[in-house]
Amino acid sequence: MVNETLAARMVELCKSLNEVQQAQHAANGFTHPADFVHFQDKGSKYLYVDVGGSGAWMVEKATGEIFNIMGYGKVDKNKKAKSDIGNVWTVDPARMFAMRWNYLR
């Protein structure tokens, strides 16, 4: 179970990420609707942040640290050391969205 403060911040963050994605979608000239960013509290240690039906990030419940993923449900700690997106309290949603596809390998 996620605490109420973190859950409220995740709702704010997902709203901001949706705005960033919709702006990027419009800038690219796409006419179909953008995928919806939402989070799920499915695990004991992490929150899952999905874009549409695909996983994008995982957030550690204890610290709020954001991780890219290797596969759904698998955090990429190696990429964390390279990209360091930050945590849910200080992250810039535009940078977070941009770093989704930055594999840095």
N, C-alpha and C positions, 0 to 999 in steps of 0.2 A: 504494500500500500504506500502510495506517495503522499508526502505531507502537503497540506493545503497551500502553503506559500510557494512551493516548487510547482505544484499543479497550476496555480494562478499565473506564474511566470511562463510556464510552458504554453498556456493558452495565448498570452500576449505575444510570445515569440513566434508561435505558429501563425498568428494573425499577421505579424510583420513579414514573415517569410512568404505568406500568400500574396501580400501586396508587392513584394519584390518580384516574385515570380510573374504576377500579372503584368507588371510594368515591363519586364524583360520580354514577355510574350508579345505584348503590344508593340514594343520597339522592333521586334523581329518580323512584324507584319502577319503574325499568325491570326487566323480568324476563329479557330476552334477554341473552346474553353481550356484554360490552364488546369493542370492537375492540382488537387487540393492537398495542402500540407496539414498533417494532423499528428498527434502523438497517442501512443497506447501504453498503458501500464500493464505489460504482460509478464515481465520477469521479476525476480526478487532483487536484482542488483541494478538493472538498467531500465530506462524508458526507451521506447522505440519511436523514432520520428520518421514518418513515412511521407513520401510525395506520391500521391495517387495510390497505387497498389504496391509500390516498390519501397524498400527500405533505403534511407539516405544517411541517417545519423543515429547514434545511441547516446543517451545522457545517463551518466552515473548518478544514481539517486542520492548517494551519500555526499557527494561533492559538487554536483552540477556540472562536472566536466563533460564536454562534448567530444565525441569520437566519430570519425568516419567509420564505415564498415567495410569488411572484406566480403562478406556475404550476409544474408539476413540473419541477425542474431549473433554475429561475430564482429567484435570491435577490432579495429586495426590500430594497435598501439604503436606500431612502427611509424605509421603515417602521422599519428598524434605528435610524435617527437619532431617530425619535419614540418607539419603545417600548423600545429597548435592553434586551433580555431578558438579556444578559450573555454569559458563556462557560460551557463545560461544567464548569469547576472551581469556580465560585462560584454557579451558578444555583440558585434555589429551584424545584423541580419543580412545585409547586402554582402559582406565579406564571407559570412557563413555559407550563403547560397553559392557564391562564386567558388568557394573551396570544395564544394561537393564533387566537382569533376576534375579537380587538380590532383592528379595522382602522384606527382613529385617523385617519380621513380626513374 
